[in-house]
Amino acid sequence: MGDLAIWLRVGGKINESLNYVGGDYEMLLLKKNVTYSRLRKMISELLNVDESVRKMELNFETGLPFKPLYGVTDDRTFELYMHHARQDSTKYFLLVTLGEESVIHGKCSDKAKTEAQNFSDSYIPGLDSINEVPNVANSSNVAEDHVLPELFTNSYVNEMPMEMPCLAHSQFVAPTPIPSFVDVLPNASEGNERGTRAEDVCTTPVEPYHNVPPIPISVVEADAKGSGCGDQIYVEEGIYGEGGISGEIEEHRIFRSKNELMTCLSITSMREKFQYKVFKSKPTFVVVRCVHTSCSWRVRVKKLKKHTCPTDFKPVRRRQATSWVVGECVKRRLINPDRVYRPQDMMDDMKRKFGVDISYSIAWRGRECAYDNLHLGTPEQSYKLLPGYLHMLMDTNPRSVVNLEVSDGNKFQYLFIAFAASIHGFSYCRPVINIDVTHLKGKYRGVLFTAVCHDANQQIFPLAFGVGDFENDASWTWFLRKVKSVFGVNPALVIVSDRHRSINNAVHEVFPQAFHGICMYHLLNNLKTKFRNETKELEQHYIRTAKTYNLQDFHVLFYTLCSAVPGVKEYLEAVGLDRWTRSHAPSRRYNIMTTNISESLNAVLVKVRELPITAFMNEIRLLCQKWFHERRTKAGGCTSMMSKDVETKLEQRKDRAQAMGVICADQYTFDVFDGDRNYCVDMTSWMCTCRKFQLD
């Protein structure tokens, strides 16, 4: 950096609002390596001032509401000023104040730092007897050579304004710190700690303090008018928690330290565009007021009393560690329903964080309290909120179908939901519906009915959801009737499910024209249970038999299966060959031979099944909303009429297709040779003699 020309304002004064008013302007050219002492000498020569006779104070304006002026007192602060002046010397004037009555902002000595860091009950001499705020400017007893230490990050003392109640005596020792207001407050988690309350402060706008131990202070507000402090209010509304300082000054609030209190005061001052000053300060309380004389805003803060119980009286179990308190401590960990957070984990966390031993029952009840607070109240309240939630769901999702049925006693019985996006999208899906049920884990249990299918990209496409009391003929019939009324009847409709008797009865009653296939893996599990000694051979031959397309291949594989496992032929024929094999199915099952998509959806919802009914249905809505949005976004990026899954499969089959031989019979009929196999493909009827073309 080269030479720098700076502007000076001289002959003015610092008013009560800490603004520099009046004075003339001068310019000074500073060399590259000028020091602070050299600067003072140059200003003295420019203004023809003898510093041994008249005091000279240097400041510059920061532009900050909570600290409008910053003192230039040594090489460090001078370098800080030069940093700002190099950016814009016409904005950052060097303010020169002359006169014996000025308070010089000096550098805090090492002794001052040490004593300011020491959290003791020391206080400024004569402070207890002060009832009125004296004016330093009018006090002839103040020694000129005593200076007030500047605030460092670990000090409680800051630059003071012209009015200072702590300078009431003829002698003032500079290093003496402002009262630390540090004491110990009872805490629900640490019974041997206490904190401080806020009540009356000194006259200075004190900077936020740093590096202070986390000890509580409670805010108490008295009458806004008059000189009295009013009645003290000792009821705390809450402990200051984690997550940063909010800047909210509220009645009855408890702060951990004076650091947090003064930071919140400064944030409030900046946000609401006003300045405050410390009006009164004593070892046990402080009062902060607005600097404007006509404003009645004030904050009164009181130090909490000491914790006086014996040091050896530290019970491991605390009576304050009730279930609802434990729930409040851990509820943030339960926001994500997918997170596994057991009562034992809660017990470990309470011991590690607060040193408190809680029982398993308290941890379990605490988790229930946390769930109630996070998820729209108790299970009973959630059922009461359900009609209102469904009404809002219909308002925000037009053309959705919602049906809530109650018993004669106005008790919940059935619930059905089908979103508009599902209703509209089903017409573009293959007409194969998977239906399944899963059990709810909440207080009142119940079951969740689901109807899903595959979309064009082979992804899970939810169609409808239902909630009932039990899995029986009545509940399944009710659910399938709702599905039929919403999605209609397709002549090629196929329903795939497990072998539950109630499902079979309901499908035959509601969809008599639809083909009802069963999941081949559910049937395989039944076979393993019945034929325990032949499990390995049974599984190997059964899967190949169920998945084959060609009838000729089926007979060969089925004969092999029956030969390997005696007795399995009669069992499978009793079930019905058309219900579990692809080759005998009267309708196209495509590639959907199992209920895996239903099981996958149940797995996604496994954690949220513990939630109350309204919160649970909202989680289902959020899941569907997320899936539909992601898939719509991906579909918008497609460059052809085919889905990503189909494009990928075509790319994978190109190499294999090039190894096949093709002979054209006419424009639409072809003979295809694949090794020792020969197939005929007819493009007009979309058929192939291997049957894979028409079945998939």
C-alpha positions, 0 to 999 in steps of 0.5 A: 500500500502507498500513501493514503489521504484521510479526512479528519473531523475536529472540534466536535463533541460526542453526544448521548447517542454516541454520535459525533456532532459539529466540528470542521474538516481537515485532510491529512496525508499518511505515509506507508509505515506511519505508526499510532504515536506518529499519527497523534503527533501529526494531528497535534502539529496540524491542530497546534495542540499540546497533548500535555495540556489538553487531552485528545481522543480519536475515534471513527464511525463504524456504521453499526447501531450497537457500536457507532464509534470505535476508539483508536487507541494504539497500533492495533486499533489504528491498523483497524481504522486504516483497513476501513479507510483504505476501502473508502476514506470519504466514509470513515472519518477520523474523529478528533475530540479535544478537551479535559472532559473527554473520556479516553478509550484506552487499551485494556491492560493485562491486569484488566483482562485477567480480572474481567475474566475472573467470575467473582462478586467484585463490583465497582466501588460505590455502586450500591449507594447510587440511586440516580445517574450522575453526569460525568461531564458535570462531575469535577471529581473525576480524575482525568488520567483514569481511563476505562478499559476497552472491551475485549472478547473475554472482558466484561468492560466496554467503551462507556458513554458520557453518562456513567453511574459507576464514576460517582467517586473521586477515585476510579480504579480502571481494571475493576470489572463490572459485576460478573452476575455469575452464580449457579441456578438449579437445572433439571439436568444438573442439580448442582448448577444454578444460573443468573436472572436479569434485572438492572444493568449499567448505563452503557450499551454493552457489547455481546460477551464471548467465552463465558461459561453457559450459566443461566440468566432469567429475564424479568420485566418490571413496570415500564414507567416510573423510577421504581423497579416494580414487582419481581417475577421469578417464574421461568417460562423456559430454559434457553436451548440449543440452536443459536441465539434467537434475539428474543427478549421475553418476560421470564426467559432464562439465559445461560450466561450474561453473554447470551443476554447481552447478545440478545439485547444487541440483536433486538436493538439492531432488528427494532432499530433503537439504541439502549443503555445500561441504566442501573447496575448492582451485583444482583441485578441490572436494568437496561433502558432505551436511550430516548428519554420519552421511551418507556422500554426497559428490561430488568434482569436478576441474578438467581440465588445460589444452590445451597444443598450439600455437595454430596447430595446428588441423587442419580435419580431425579424426581424432575425427570418425568416422562414428559420432560424426557420426551421434550429432551429427545423429541428432535430425535423422533422427527424422522419416523424411519429412525430407530430410537429405542427406550434403551437408547433414550436411557443411555442419552439421558445418562450421557447428557444429564447424568440422570438414570431413568427407568425403562417405563419412563423412557417408553412413556417419554417416547410416547409423549414425544410422539404425541407432540410431534404427530398431531396429539394422542391417538384419540385426538388423531382420530378426531382430527381425521375428518378435518384432515380428509376435508382439507385433502379433498380441497387441495387434491381435487378429483381424489376419492376419500371415504370415511365410514363410522359405526352406529356409535360414531366409531371409526370403521373404514377409511379409503383414499385414492389420489387423483394422480393415481386414478388418472395414471392407472389408464396408462398402466398394465391392468394387473393389480396387486392387493395386500394387507399389513398390520398397523402398530399404533395403539388401536392397531388395525390393518392397512389395505393396499392396491398397487400396480406397475407403471411403464417404467417398472416402478411401484404405482400406488392406486388406493389405500384403506384402513380397517379393523381386521382382515376379514371378508367384510373389510376386504369386500368393502375395500374392493368395492371402493376400488371397483367404483373408482377404477372401474372394470377392465375385461382384461383385469388381473388381480394378484394376491396371496392365498388368504381366504377372505381375499379369495371370497371378496375377489369372487364377489366383487370382481367375478369376471376378473382373473385372480392369480396368486403369488408364486412365492407365497405358494412356494412357502406353503409347499416348503411348509408341507414338504419339508424334506424336499425343500431344495429340489422343490424350489429349483423345479417349482420356479422354472415350472411357474415361469415358463411360457411354453406349454410343451416346456411346462409339461416337461418341467412339471413332470420333473417336479412331480417325480422329484417331490411325491405328493406335490402334483395333487396339491398343486392341481388342487390349487389350480394350475392357471392360478400360479403358472404363466403358461396356463393363465387365461389372461395376461399376467405380463411379468407380474408373477408375485406380490413383490411390489405390494411387499415393497410398499409395505416395507417403505411404510414399516416405520410410520405404521406406528404413528397415529392415524392422521399422521400416518395417512399424511406420511402416505400422502407425502410419499406419493407426492414425492414419488409422482413429482420425481417420476414426472420430472424424469419423464419430462427428460425422455427423448422417445415414446418409450420409458427408460426401462424399456430403452435399457432392455432394448439396448441389452437385447441388441447383441443377442438379437444379432446372433439370431437368424431371420427368414421373412415369409412375407412383410409381417411374418418371420421365421426366427432361428435361435440355436436349435430352436425355431419360432414363428413371429406374426406382427399382425396378431402380435404373436410368437410361437414361444408365447413370450411375445403375447404373455409379457 
